[in-house]
Structures are given as C-alpha cells and as structure tokens.
Amino acid sequence: MLKDVVRTKTYQNVIYKNTFLYKDKIVLDVGAGTGILSLFCAKAGAKHVYAVECSHMADMAKEIVEANGLSNVITVLKGKIEEIDLPVPKVDVIISEWMGYFLLYENMLNTILYARDKWLAESGIVLPDQATLYLTAIEDADYKEDKIEFWKDVYGFDMSCIRKQAMMEPLVDTVDQNQIVTTCQLLKTMDISKMTPGDASFSAPFKLVAERNDYIHALVAYFDVTFTKCHKLTGFSTGPRSRATHWKQTVLYLEDVLPICEGEALLGSMTVAQNNKNPRDVDIMLKYSLNGRHCVVSRTQYYRMR
C-alpha cells in the first residue's frame, strides 16, 4: 500500500502541510504497519508517537524507526489496540488508515472507535474524520457475460449453482469511467469523531438518473475520505473518475439487464450490516426498481463480501 501514491501522498500532505495539528502533540497511530504515518508525524514535530501494530510487521516497524533515528520520538507497540496498555493516559491525535474495500469490508473502524473512546483527549482529533460512501450504475456486458453468464452452459453442462454464488459476491475491480451510465448518489456519511460502531450498519435510499440511453448491468460503490481539520479541506476519492487506488471500486452485478433511457431513474435502497458470524464480513441487501420505456422491473438481491 506504500505504493498507493494517492493514499500515501494525501496522508503526507495532511501531516506536513498542517504541522499545527501535530507539533508537540501525543499521537496514536492505529494499525501502523511499516510505521510510515508515524514517521510523517515525527517529522512534523510530534512530541511522541505510539505506533500500534498487531502483526509481525511491528518488528519491522521498530527496525525502520531505529534506522531513521527516531526511536526517541516513536514507540512501536506490538499487539491489538484493545489489549495493549499505552504509557500515557490520553493522546491528542489518533491517525489511521482504517478503510477497507467498500469502505467497510475487513476495516478497522471499530478499533478506531475503541481507541477514540478510551484514549483520545477531550480536545483531541481523529484523522481522517469523515468518510462518505457513494453509488452509481454502469454498463458492463462483456465482463458479466464472460465471468457470470458463462456458468449457465459450460461445455453443454448447467453449472448455474456457481453463477448464483458469483452473483452474491461483489467484485473489487477498477471501473472505466466511460462505463458510468447514471448520476451518483450519496449513501452514507460517517463522522469518525462522533459516530458509534452501530452507525456502520445502515439502510439508505438511492435514485440514479440515466445520463444517456444504455444498459445497466451492475451498481458500483466507492468512497471518499476527508480530513476536515486541515487549513485547507483535504482528502481523496476512490471513485472511477478519480486516480486509481488500491481500494478500486466495488461492483454489484444485477440479475436483470436494465435498458434505460436518458432521464429515467433507477430507484431503490441499500442495506449494509456486519455479518453476524464474522463481523469483518459485510452483508448487503439491494432493492431496486425501474419503470422505464423499455423495462419495468422490481427485485431484491443479497450480497456478501467475504
């Protein structure tokens, strides 16, 4: 992920161009990985940075900190944020790259909220502090035919049971902006400084208006991240019209192929929840309807990211 320039340069700019947020402050880096965000914060004048990482990467992060002569400013702690003890009662800043695919798949949001509630000072800040999830619709006949409809007739045999499974699993992939058929719809805004873990489960309506005559084969979800505490509003988008990131976009294929005319609207709602058995998985219920010139349809589909 260090090679994800959009992600890493945004964090670097947020830190280096807003040193007033970090100078002489105690910083907690949650899920530190290699410690790159901790290194940025140390260079920006942080009083001390606690870099928490539960994987073996914590050992590498410690070596990296030492190799860069910052052991007096950065302390690497190996373990889960819910199980470690910080040497300080409170921190001024919590920084993390917690977002997962579809924003919420295999994310660390609950861990961030736990750290916020336990260690963040009353006047402290969480970075980033806002995330927004969006939805749009695309034409994607070639991929759907090749990867999904393929299972209906495999060398003369019906393997539709595999097609059913393939339809239920959202695809994480890069979408060409030229495939976009409709407007986009804001589904959810999350204020990380105030929200509770339950707020990550939600149901939201959508209205996607066709911008040209075309066919809809799938809906596409993506997210934006914003750092609102900076001198200048800063952030990045994972949308198909923005520079690619390792998060790409999340594609949900529809059972129906929807012919839609310019100005017609695909209406519906999306319900998102943590899976009961594995909270790192995401369950999605999609309801959609189209009452168009060439197509009248109403359907409910279920997806699971796992």
Wavefront OBJ file of the C-alpha trace (Angstrom):
o trace
v 0.000 0.000 0.000
v 3.022 2.284 0.301
v 2.991 2.314 -3.499
v -0.568 3.649 -3.481
v 0.505 7.202 -4.237
v -2.954 8.720 -3.805
v -3.318 7.302 -0.322
v 0.229 7.851 0.948
v 0.769 11.325 -0.546
v -2.566 12.520 0.842
v -1.579 11.469 4.356
v 1.872 13.006 3.886
v 0.374 16.311 2.749
v -2.163 16.305 5.579
v 0.682 15.930 8.074
v 3.444 18.067 6.549
v 1.183 20.929 5.483
v -0.723 21.044 8.781
v 2.022 20.741 11.372
v -0.095 22.779 13.811
v -2.157 19.614 14.318
v 0.868 17.536 15.383
v 3.580 19.799 16.766
v 4.261 18.973 20.426
v 1.275 16.602 20.447
v 0.953 12.966 21.548
v -0.104 10.864 18.543
v -1.546 7.359 18.384
v -1.092 5.535 15.056
v -3.560 2.633 14.950
v -2.676 -0.275 12.657
v 0.697 1.305 11.937
v 2.039 -1.310 9.509
v 5.501 -0.165 8.423
v 5.088 2.960 10.560
v 5.013 5.379 7.641
v 2.336 7.606 9.203
v 4.255 7.631 12.489
v 7.401 8.692 10.644
v 5.495 11.528 8.976
v 4.106 12.690 12.341
v 7.536 12.567 13.985
v 8.999 14.688 11.184
v 6.111 17.143 11.616
v 7.139 17.806 15.215
v 5.033 15.413 17.287
v 6.114 15.215 20.912
v 5.720 11.442 20.858
v 4.068 8.874 18.593
v 2.778 5.479 19.730
v 2.611 3.147 16.734
v 0.376 0.145 17.432
v 0.554 -2.865 15.113
v -0.646 -6.389 15.938
v 1.124 -8.291 13.145
v 4.770 -9.294 12.739
v 5.172 -6.041 10.800
v 5.568 -4.368 14.202
v 9.079 -5.844 14.407
v 9.941 -4.372 11.011
v 8.431 -1.017 12.003
v 10.669 -0.918 15.063
v 13.728 -1.540 12.879
v 12.596 1.164 10.446
v 12.155 3.664 13.280
v 15.621 2.875 14.604
v 17.198 3.048 11.126
v 15.782 6.553 10.725
v 16.978 7.754 14.129
v 13.510 8.348 15.538
v 13.418 5.888 18.453
v 13.292 8.789 20.891
v 10.054 10.040 19.312
v 8.287 6.859 18.114
v 7.443 3.877 20.304
v 6.244 0.772 18.451
v 3.821 -1.381 20.443
v 3.068 -4.877 19.202
v -0.449 -6.089 19.962
v -4.145 -5.406 19.491
v -5.322 -1.934 20.403
v -7.980 -3.496 22.639
v -5.344 -5.408 24.634
v -2.318 -3.128 24.930
v -1.543 -0.557 27.617
v -0.380 2.857 26.496
v 2.257 4.549 28.661
v 0.103 7.710 28.663
v -3.460 8.277 29.866
v -4.564 10.298 26.821
v -3.446 11.205 23.305
v -4.069 14.377 21.287
v -4.311 12.814 17.837
v -5.419 9.414 16.536
v -4.372 8.720 12.965
v -5.045 5.593 10.950
v -5.633 4.191 7.511
v -8.558 2.030 8.623
v -10.680 1.866 5.452
v -11.415 -1.422 3.702
v -12.866 -2.340 0.328
v -16.381 -0.908 0.041
v -15.144 1.253 2.935
v -16.391 -1.285 5.479
v -15.086 -4.713 4.397
v -12.321 -6.006 6.690
v -11.963 -2.489 8.053
v -10.584 -1.326 11.402
v -13.343 1.172 12.162
v -14.450 -0.440 15.419
v -10.832 -0.483 16.566
v -10.518 3.244 15.833
v -13.708 3.995 17.748
v -12.472 1.899 20.680
v -9.179 3.821 20.747
v -11.037 7.135 20.433
v -13.323 6.397 23.371
v -10.503 5.082 25.577
v -7.557 7.356 24.875
v -8.477 10.478 22.944
v -8.283 13.696 24.976
v -11.417 15.812 25.150
v -9.995 18.349 22.685
v -8.285 15.675 20.575
v -8.866 14.844 16.917
v -9.236 11.724 14.782
v -7.696 11.688 11.292
v -9.273 11.188 8.854
v -12.525 12.318 10.426
v -15.046 11.868 7.618
v -15.859 9.095 5.158
v -18.636 9.045 2.554
v -19.992 6.109 0.555
v -21.431 6.603 -2.949
v -23.332 4.531 -5.518
v -23.615 4.709 -9.304
v -24.609 2.355 -12.156
v -22.585 1.013 -15.084
v -22.786 -0.840 -18.380
v -20.622 -3.969 -18.146
v -21.962 -6.506 -20.637
v -18.639 -8.068 -21.596
v -17.478 -8.917 -18.082
v -20.873 -10.144 -16.929
v -21.175 -12.426 -19.958
v -17.632 -13.749 -19.567
v -17.499 -14.273 -15.798
v -21.100 -14.809 -14.689
v -23.366 -15.939 -17.532
v -20.612 -18.385 -18.539
v -21.802 -20.812 -15.834
v -25.207 -21.334 -17.444
v -23.682 -23.510 -20.148
v -20.215 -24.950 -19.540
v -19.391 -27.218 -22.487
v -23.032 -28.258 -22.580
v -23.492 -28.660 -18.802
v -25.579 -26.493 -16.445
v -23.408 -25.075 -13.662
v -25.809 -22.320 -12.657
v -25.214 -23.009 -8.956
v -21.771 -21.432 -9.369
v -23.333 -18.478 -11.174
v -25.584 -17.914 -8.170
v -22.539 -17.826 -5.891
v -20.676 -15.488 -8.249
v -23.635 -13.090 -8.283
v -23.655 -12.894 -4.485
v -20.004 -11.893 -4.197
v -19.283 -8.250 -5.051
v -16.294 -7.767 -7.330
v -13.481 -5.419 -6.333
v -12.105 -4.032 -9.568
v -11.237 -0.844 -11.440
v -14.185 0.558 -13.384
v -13.639 2.630 -16.537
v -15.381 5.973 -16.091
v -16.817 5.603 -19.596
v -18.936 2.718 -18.311
v -20.878 5.017 -15.968
v -24.478 5.371 -17.130
v -26.156 7.336 -14.326
v -25.685 10.057 -11.765
v -24.100 9.087 -8.447
v -25.889 9.014 -5.095
v -24.504 9.689 -1.622
v -25.456 6.712 0.547
v -23.779 7.387 3.879
v -21.633 9.982 5.636
v -19.633 8.876 8.668
v -18.264 11.352 11.198
v -15.481 9.320 12.811
v -15.140 11.765 15.706
v -18.751 11.263 16.832
v -20.180 8.023 15.417
v -20.769 4.765 17.295
v -19.955 1.244 15.998
v -23.632 0.650 15.222
v -23.689 3.568 12.779
v -21.690 1.499 10.283
v -24.841 -0.581 9.713
v -27.419 1.395 7.785
v -30.112 1.492 5.134
v -30.189 4.283 2.562
v -32.418 5.076 -0.434
v -30.985 5.918 -3.836
v -32.119 7.471 -7.096
v -29.800 7.019 -10.079
v -30.801 9.057 -13.123
v -29.601 7.881 -16.540
v -27.347 10.353 -18.327
v -27.624 8.542 -21.674
v -29.521 5.704 -23.341
v -27.751 2.484 -22.364
v -27.961 -0.773 -20.426
v -27.288 -1.208 -16.706
v -25.574 -4.443 -15.677
v -24.241 -3.520 -12.248
v -24.130 -0.950 -9.483
v -20.789 0.397 -8.314
v -19.930 1.610 -4.812
v -16.938 3.755 -3.873
v -15.923 6.053 -1.034
v -14.278 9.397 -0.328
v -12.185 10.230 2.727
v -11.831 13.752 4.117
v -9.582 15.458 6.668
v -11.710 18.416 7.739
v -9.365 19.750 10.441
v -6.696 20.885 7.977
v -6.042 24.510 6.957
v -7.468 23.527 3.579
v -10.055 20.753 3.172
v -8.057 17.693 2.095
v -8.936 14.145 1.092
v -9.160 11.650 -1.728
v -11.757 9.705 -3.679
v -11.761 6.062 -4.707
v -14.349 6.744 -7.413
v -13.997 5.684 -11.066
v -13.483 9.300 -12.169
v -10.511 9.738 -9.813
v -6.952 8.460 -9.900
v -6.869 4.732 -9.105
v -6.179 3.495 -5.570
v -5.657 0.006 -4.186
v -9.270 0.092 -2.949
v -10.508 0.257 -6.573
v -14.348 0.123 -6.693
v -16.901 -2.461 -5.589
v -19.158 -3.865 -8.331
v -22.522 -5.489 -7.556
v -23.951 -7.311 -10.577
v -27.711 -7.287 -11.131
v -29.788 -10.302 -12.082
v -31.523 -8.182 -14.704
v -30.063 -6.338 -17.652
v -31.805 -2.977 -17.493
v -32.315 -0.990 -20.717
v -32.645 2.604 -19.556
v -33.296 5.856 -21.391
v -31.758 9.224 -20.623
v -33.652 10.888 -17.790
v -35.189 7.677 -16.426
v -34.411 6.783 -12.805
v -33.371 3.551 -11.134
v -34.853 3.709 -7.640
v -34.026 1.581 -4.647
v -32.340 1.172 -1.304
v -29.183 -0.433 0.034
v -28.949 -2.019 3.468
v -25.474 -2.685 4.842
v -24.648 -4.649 8.002
v -21.839 -6.582 9.622
v -22.185 -10.326 9.176
v -23.390 -11.994 12.391
v -20.824 -14.803 12.258
v -17.852 -12.753 11.098
v -18.066 -9.012 11.819
v -15.269 -8.305 9.316
v -17.572 -9.546 6.530
v -20.297 -7.298 5.120
v -23.868 -8.285 4.220
v -25.642 -6.145 1.620
v -29.319 -6.137 0.654
v -30.133 -4.289 -2.536
v -33.653 -3.378 -3.597
v -34.160 -1.749 -6.973
v -36.926 -0.903 -9.387
v -37.166 0.653 -12.828
v -40.341 1.819 -14.502
v -38.991 2.779 -17.902
v -39.975 2.910 -21.523
v -38.309 -0.410 -22.350
v -38.110 -2.078 -18.938
v -40.322 -2.482 -15.883
v -38.702 -4.441 -13.088
v -38.542 -4.700 -9.299
v -36.163 -7.001 -7.458
v -34.295 -7.658 -4.201
v -30.778 -9.116 -4.249
v -28.419 -10.167 -1.471
v -24.633 -9.940 -1.448
v -21.898 -10.844 0.965
v -18.338 -9.574 0.970
v -16.096 -12.230 2.489
l 1 2 3 4 5 6 7 8 9 10 11 12 13 14 15 16 17 18 19 20 21 22 23 24 25 26 27 28 29 30 31 32 33 34 35 36 37 38 39 40 41 42 43 44 45 46 47 48 49 50 51 52 53 54 55 56 57 58 59 60 61 62 63 64 65 66 67 68 69 70 71 72 73 74 75 76 77 78 79 80 81 82 83 84 85 86 87 88 89 90 91 92 93 94 95 96 97 98 99 100 101 102 103 104 105 106 107 108 109 110 111 112 113 114 115 116 117 118 119 120 121 122 123 124 125 126 127 128 129 130 131 132 133 134 135 136 137 138 139 140 141 142 143 144 145 146 147 148 149 150 151 152 153 154 155 156 157 158 159 160 161 162 163 164 165 166 167 168 169 170 171 172 173 174 175 176 177 178 179 180 181 182 183 184 185 186 187 188 189 190 191 192 193 194 195 196 197 198 199 200 201 202 203 204 205 206 207 208 209 210 211 212 213 214 215 216 217 218 219 220 221 222 223 224 225 226 227 228 229 230 231 232 233 234 235 236 237 238 239 240 241 242 243 244 245 246 247 248 249 250 251 252 253 254 255 256 257 258 259 260 261 262 263 264 265 266 267 268 269 270 271 272 273 274 275 276 277 278 279 280 281 282 283 284 285 286 287 288 289 290 291 292 293 294 295 296 297 298 299 300 301 302 303 304 305 306
